[in-house]
Amino acid sequence: MNINESANLELKRQFTDEIKKEVVAFANTAGGIIYVGVNDDGSVCGVENVDDEMLRLSSSIRQSIKPDITMFVSYMTEVVEDKNVIKITVQRGNARPYYLANKGMRSAGVYVRHGSESVMASEAAIFKMTQEKSGERYEEQRSTNQKLTFVELSRQFAARNIAFEGRDKKRLGLITEEGQYTNLALLLSDQCTHTIKAALFEGTDTTSFKDRREFGGSLLTQLQDVYNWIDFHNCTSSSFKGLYRTDLRDFPPVAVREALLNAIVHRDYSLSASILIHVFKDRFEIISVGGLIEGLRRDDIMLGVSAARNTNLSKVFYRLMLVEAYGSGLPRIFASYKDEAAKETAGIGRQPSPEISVSDNAFKLVLPNLNEWHKKNSASMEITPVQAKHREAVIDFAAKKGYLTRRDLQNGFKFSQSLALRLLRDLTKEGVLTSIGKG
C-alpha cells in the first residue's frame, strides 16, 4: 500500500486507545482517514476477525468521545493485497471541540492535527472552537454530505442571468473558506434531506384524506412543486354582478405564495421535522418548525419587523427574485385577504382574516377559505319567514320617521348587524329607500 501518513491520513497496525485520540483530532480539524491493518511504513499487515474488530472500534469511539460524534464517523472494509483493512473516515464535526470523555474538555482531552501528528489543543484553540460553536448558524456549518449537485439551483440562476461559479458559491455562503459545502449548500442542492408534507382532507378535521404527498429535493424544487400542488386544489368560484363575472379563489394566490416562502425561508433546519401543509374544506394551514427568533414577538412581525434565522438563504431567495424585502411577507398576506374578501363581502361586516399561532418550536399560519366563508355567511343572512313579516313594519317605520339606520333595525327589530345591512341594501336596490351618506 503505497501511502504515507499526512495531515489527513493516519496508519495503525491494530486497534489501540490511540485511535480515539486520532478521531478526536480529525473531528476538531479538517477530517481525515484512519487505516487499521497498515504499518507506519505503509506495508499491509491486515486485520483478522474484521466484523468483531469493527464492532469494537465503533463501540469504543461512540462511548469514549464527547459530544456524540457517531454521525461524523463511518467504517468500511477494504481488501488490499489480499488482506482485510478497516477504513475509518472521520469528518470535521459541527459541535467542536470534541474531547476524550475520561479527560474532559481541556488540553489533556482535546486534540487537533498538526501536520501528520495529533497534538493536544491549546487553551486558546479550545476557547476559539467553543466560540465558533456558539455563534455558528446551521446554514453556515459544514454539510456532512459533500457529494452535492445543483441542477435546479443552476437552472434558476441561469434563467436570471446570474453567475454561479466557484467564487459565486463562496460569496453566497455555499462553500466555506476551506472549500467545503455548507448546510446552506445542502438545502439548495438536489440532495436536500428536508421535506414538506402536504395533505388534503375531506372535511374540517383530519379524519379522512383525499390526497397526501411528501415533497423532496432542493428547496427550490419543493417550493415550485408544493405551490403547484396547492394551486391545483385551490378552487375558483365565479359570481356575476350585472354583465360582469367576478372570480374568487379559495385562497388568495398571493397569500399562498407568501405563506410558503415564509415557511421555507424562516424555518429552523437544525430540527429534522418537516414543514406540514393541511388543506381543509374551510381553511389552509401551514406549520413550520422553529418559533420566533429570540427577541421578536407576534406583534412585531405583524408590523413587518423581521430577523432572518437563515440570513444566507434569504439572500439567495432575494437574488432569485423570490422575495422582495425582509419582513414584507406577512403584511402582504393580510393585505391580500382584505383585497380579495372585499370582492364578495362588501357591506357584510366582519371579513375573514388569517390567523397566526406561535409556540417555542413551531409557527402556524391559518388561511380561511374565502368561498366557504362566503357561502356560510351568505346563508346566515337569508331572511327567514318570521323576519319577512317585519319587512312591511320596517317600511312603515321608515315612512313615519322619515329615515332609517342600521342601528334602528338592530335595536328596534332585534336584527343582527349583517341582516340589518342586507335588508337596507335590498330595500335601497328596490328603490324603496334612498341611501344618504354613510351608516
C-alpha positions in Angstrom: 0.0 0.0 0.0 1.9 3.0 -1.3 0.8 5.7 1.2 2.3 7.8 3.9 0.8 9.5 7.0 -0.2 13.1 6.5 -2.4 15.8 8.0 -5.5 13.8 6.8 -4.2 10.2 7.0 -3.2 8.0 9.9 -2.0 4.4 9.7 -2.5 1.9 12.6 -1.3 -1.7 12.7 -4.1 -2.6 15.1 -6.7 -1.2 17.4 -5.3 0.8 20.3 -6.6 3.6 22.5 -4.5 5.9 20.4 -7.1 5.6 17.6 -9.7 7.5 19.8 -7.2 10.4 20.0 -6.8 10.4 16.2 -10.5 10.5 15.7 -10.9 13.5 18.1 -8.1 15.3 16.3 -9.6 14.8 12.8 -13.0 15.8 14.0 -11.6 19.0 15.5 -9.6 19.9 12.5 -10.4 19.1 8.9 -11.4 15.5 8.9 -9.3 12.5 7.8 -8.9 8.8 7.3 -7.5 6.1 9.6 -6.5 2.7 8.1 -6.3 -0.1 10.6 -4.2 -3.1 9.5 -1.5 -1.0 7.9 2.0 -0.4 9.4 3.6 3.0 9.7 5.7 2.4 6.6 2.6 1.6 4.5 3.0 -2.1 4.4 -0.2 -4.1 4.9 -0.5 -6.5 7.8 -4.3 -6.9 7.7 -6.9 -7.4 10.3 -8.3 -10.7 11.5 -11.9 -11.1 12.6 -12.9 -7.9 10.8 -16.5 -7.8 11.9 -15.6 -8.2 15.6 -12.8 -5.5 15.2 -15.2 -3.0 13.5 -17.8 -3.5 16.3 -15.1 -3.0 18.9 -13.9 0.2 17.2 -17.3 1.7 16.7 -18.4 0.9 20.3 -15.2 2.4 21.8 -15.3 5.6 19.7 -19.0 6.1 20.5 -18.6 5.7 24.2 -15.3 7.5 24.7 -15.7 10.7 22.7 -17.9 13.7 23.6 -20.1 15.3 22.2 -21.7 12.5 20.2 -19.5 12.0 17.1 -21.1 8.9 15.6 -22.8 10.8 12.7 -19.4 12.1 11.6 -17.6 8.7 11.6 -18.1 5.8 9.1 -16.4 2.4 8.8 -15.8 0.1 5.9 -13.7 -2.9 4.9 -11.3 -2.8 2.0 -9.2 -5.7 0.6 -5.7 -4.6 0.0 -3.0 -7.1 -1.2 -5.5 -9.9 -0.4 -5.8 -8.7 3.2 -8.7 -7.1 5.1 -8.1 -3.5 6.1 -10.5 -1.3 8.1 -11.0 2.3 6.8 -12.3 4.8 9.3 -13.5 8.0 7.7 -13.8 11.0 10.1 -15.5 14.2 9.0 -14.9 17.6 10.7 -17.7 17.8 13.3 -20.3 20.6 13.8 -20.1 20.6 17.6 -16.4 21.2 18.2 -14.4 20.9 20.4 -14.6 17.1 20.7 -12.8 15.5 23.5 -12.0 12.3 25.3 -14.7 11.7 27.8 -12.4 10.5 30.6 -10.2 13.6 30.2 -12.8 16.3 29.8 -12.8 19.5 27.7 -9.3 20.6 28.5 -6.0 20.2 26.7 -5.5 16.7 28.0 -8.7 15.6 26.3 -8.9 17.9 23.2 -6.7 17.0 20.2 -6.1 18.7 16.8 -4.0 17.7 13.8 -0.7 19.4 13.4 1.0 18.1 10.2 0.9 14.3 10.4 0.6 14.3 14.2 -2.3 14.6 16.7 -1.4 17.0 19.4 -3.1 18.5 22.5 -5.0 21.7 21.7 -4.0 24.9 23.4 -6.5 26.6 25.8 -6.7 29.4 23.2 -7.7 26.9 20.5 -10.3 25.3 22.7 -11.7 28.7 23.5 -11.9 29.6 19.8 -13.7 26.4 18.9 -16.2 27.0 21.8 -16.9 30.5 20.5 -17.4 29.2 16.9 -19.7 26.5 18.2 -22.0 29.0 19.9 -22.0 31.6 17.1 -22.2 29.4 14.0 -25.6 29.2 12.4 -26.9 26.0 11.0 -26.7 27.2 7.4 -23.0 28.2 7.9 -22.0 24.8 9.3 -20.2 22.3 7.1 -22.5 19.8 5.5 -22.0 16.1 6.4 -22.7 15.3 2.8 -20.1 16.7 0.5 -21.3 15.0 -2.7 -23.8 17.6 -3.8 -25.2 18.6 -7.1 -27.1 21.8 -8.0 -29.1 21.1 -11.2 -32.2 23.1 -10.1 -30.2 25.9 -8.4 -28.0 26.3 -11.5 -31.1 26.3 -13.8 -32.7 29.1 -11.7 -29.6 31.2 -11.7 -29.1 30.8 -15.4 -32.7 31.7 -16.1 -32.0 35.1 -14.4 -28.5 35.5 -15.9 -26.8 35.3 -12.6 -23.3 33.8 -12.4 -23.0 30.6 -10.4 -19.3 29.6 -10.4 -16.9 28.7 -7.6 -16.3 32.2 -6.3 -20.1 32.9 -6.5 -20.8 29.9 -4.4 -18.4 31.1 -1.8 -19.8 34.6 -1.8 -23.4 33.2 -1.4 -22.3 31.1 1.5 -22.5 27.7 -0.1 -18.8 27.0 0.4 -16.5 27.5 3.4 -13.1 29.2 3.4 -11.7 25.6 3.3 -13.7 24.9 0.1 -16.2 22.6 1.7 -20.0 22.7 1.2 -22.1 24.3 4.0 -25.6 23.3 5.1 -26.9 26.1 3.0 -25.5 24.3 0.0 -27.2 21.1 1.2 -30.6 22.9 1.5 -30.3 24.2 -2.1 -28.8 21.0 -3.5 -30.6 18.2 -5.2 -29.7 16.0 -2.2 -31.6 18.1 0.4 -32.8 15.8 3.1 -35.5 18.1 4.5 -39.1 17.7 3.1 -42.5 19.2 3.0 -45.5 17.0 3.8 -48.9 18.1 2.4 -52.3 16.6 2.9 -55.8 17.4 1.5 -58.7 16.5 3.8 -62.3 15.7 3.1 -63.9 18.0 5.7 -62.8 20.3 8.5 -60.7 17.7 10.5 -58.0 15.1 9.8 -60.4 12.1 9.8 -60.4 11.5 6.0 -57.7 12.1 3.5 -58.3 13.0 -0.2 -54.7 13.4 -1.1 -51.3 13.1 0.6 -47.9 13.9 -0.7 -44.3 14.4 0.5 -42.1 16.7 -1.5 -38.3 16.5 -1.5 -35.3 17.7 -3.5 -33.8 21.2 -3.5 -35.8 23.8 -1.5 -36.3 25.5 -4.8 -37.8 22.3 -6.3 -40.0 21.9 -3.2 -41.2 25.5 -3.5 -42.4 25.1 -7.0 -43.8 21.6 -6.6 -45.7 22.4 -3.4 -47.1 25.7 -4.9 -48.3 23.8 -8.0 -50.0 21.2 -5.7 -51.8 23.8 -3.7 -52.7 25.7 -6.8 -54.3 22.6 -8.2 -56.5 22.2 -5.2 -57.2 26.0 -4.9 -60.7 26.1 -6.4 -62.3 29.1 -8.2 -65.8 30.3 -7.6 -67.5 32.7 -10.1 -70.4 35.1 -9.5 -72.0 37.8 -11.7 -72.7 41.4 -11.0 -74.7 42.7 -13.9 -72.9 41.8 -17.1 -69.5 41.1 -15.4 -68.1 38.0 -13.8 -66.1 38.0 -10.6 -63.7 35.1 -9.9 -62.7 34.3 -6.4 -60.1 31.6 -5.4 -60.5 29.7 -2.2 -57.2 31.2 -1.0 -55.6 34.3 -2.5 -52.6 33.1 -4.6 -50.5 35.9 -3.1 -51.2 34.7 0.4 -50.4 31.1 -0.5 -47.1 32.2 -2.2 -46.0 34.3 0.8 -47.0 31.7 3.3 -45.0 29.0 1.6 -42.0 31.3 1.1 -42.1 32.4 4.8 -42.2 28.8 6.0 -39.3 27.7 3.8 -37.0 30.7 4.4 -37.6 31.1 8.1 -37.9 27.5 9.4 -35.3 26.0 11.8 -33.4 23.5 9.7 -31.4 22.3 12.7 -34.6 20.4 13.6 -35.5 17.4 11.4 -39.3 17.7 11.4 -40.9 18.5 8.0 -43.0 21.6 7.2 -46.6 20.5 7.3 -49.4 21.7 5.0 -53.0 20.8 5.7 -55.8 21.8 3.3 -59.3 21.5 4.8 -62.7 22.3 3.5 -62.7 25.7 5.3 -59.0 26.6 5.8 -55.4 26.1 4.8 -52.8 25.5 7.5 -49.0 25.7 7.2 -46.8 24.7 10.2 -43.1 25.2 10.2 -40.7 24.1 12.9 -38.9 26.8 14.8 -40.7 29.5 16.7 -40.0 33.2 16.6 -36.4 34.3 16.8 -35.4 35.3 20.4 -36.4 39.0 20.9 -39.3 39.0 18.5 -42.9 39.0 19.4 -46.0 38.3 17.4 -46.9 42.0 17.4 -43.5 42.8 16.0 -43.9 40.5 12.9 -47.4 41.9 12.3 -45.8 45.3 11.9 -43.3 43.9 9.4 -40.3 43.6 11.7 -38.1 40.7 10.7 -35.0 39.0 11.8 -33.8 36.3 9.4 -33.0 32.9 11.0 -31.3 31.8 7.8 -29.7 35.0 6.5 -27.8 33.5 3.6 -30.8 31.5 2.5 -32.8 34.7 2.5 -30.2 36.4 0.4 -30.2 33.6 -2.2 -34.0 33.8 -2.5 -33.7 37.6 -2.8 -31.2 37.3 -5.7 -33.6 34.9 -7.4 -36.3 37.5 -7.0 -38.5 35.1 -4.9 -38.7 37.6 -2.0 -38.9 41.3 -2.3 -37.8 42.7 1.1 -37.3 41.2 4.5 -40.4 41.4 6.7 -43.0 42.1 3.9 -44.4 38.6 3.7 -47.0 38.6 6.5 -48.3 42.1 5.9 -48.8 41.1 2.2 -50.7 38.0 3.3 -53.2 40.0 5.4 -53.5 42.7 2.7 -54.3 40.1 0.1 -57.2 38.9 2.2 -58.5 42.4 2.7 -58.5 43.0 -1.0 -59.9 39.6 -2.1 -62.5 39.4 0.6 -63.8 42.8 -0.4 -64.9 41.4 -3.7 -67.7 39.3 -2.2 -68.1 40.6 1.4 -68.6 44.3 0.9 -71.3 45.5 3.3 -71.5 42.2 5.2 -69.5 43.4 8.2 -66.7 41.3 9.6 -64.3 39.9 6.9 -62.3 36.7 7.1 -58.7 37.1 8.1 -55.6 34.9 8.5 -54.6 33.7 12.0 -51.2 33.2 13.5 -50.2 30.8 16.3 -46.7 30.6 17.8 -45.0 28.2 20.2 -41.4 27.8 21.3 -40.7 25.5 18.4 -43.4 26.0 15.8 -45.1 28.7 13.7 -48.6 28.1 12.4 -50.4 30.2 9.8 -54.1 29.6 9.0 -55.7 31.0 5.8 -59.5 30.9 5.8 -61.3 29.6 2.6 -62.9 32.7 1.2 -65.5 30.8 -0.9 -66.6 28.6 2.0 -66.7 31.6 4.3 -68.9 33.5 1.8 -71.3 30.5 1.5 -71.6 30.2 5.2 -72.2 33.9 5.8 -74.5 34.4 2.8 -76.7 31.5 4.1 -76.8 33.1 7.6 -78.1 36.3 6.1 -81.1 34.8 4.4 -84.3 36.5 5.7 -86.5 33.9 7.5 -90.3 33.9 7.2 -90.5 35.4 10.6 -88.1 38.2 9.7 -90.0 38.7 6.4 -93.1 39.7 8.4 -91.1 42.6 9.8 -90.4 43.9 6.3 -93.6 45.9 6.0 -93.2 47.1 9.5 -89.7 48.4 8.7 -91.0 50.2 5.7 -93.8 51.8 7.8 -91.3 52.8 10.4 -89.1 54.5 7.9 -92.1 56.3 6.3 -93.2 57.7 9.7 -89.7 58.6 10.9 -88.5 59.9 7.6 -85.3 58.0 7.7 -83.9 54.6 8.8 -80.5 53.5 10.1 -78.9 50.2 10.7 -79.0 50.9 14.4 -82.8 51.4 14.2 -83.1 47.9 12.8 -80.8 46.3 15.3 -82.4 48.0 18.3 -86.0 48.1 17.2 -86.3 44.8 15.4 -83.5 42.8 17.1 -81.8 42.1 13.7 -78.2 41.1 13.6 -75.8 43.7 12.1 -75.3 41.6 8.9 -79.0 41.1 8.4 -79.8 44.8 9.0 -77.2 45.8 6.4 -78.6 43.2 4.0 -82.1 44.4 4.4 -81.1 48.1 4.0 -79.2 47.2 0.9 -82.0 45.2 -0.7 -84.6 47.9 0.1 -82.3 50.5 -1.5 -81.8 48.4 -4.6 -85.6 48.0 -4.9 -86.0 51.8 -4.7 -88.0 51.7 -1.5 -85.2 53.6 0.3 -82.6 56.1 -0.8 -79.1 56.0 0.6 -77.9 59.3 2.0 -74.3 59.4 3.3 -73.0 56.5 5.4 -74.3 54.5 8.3 
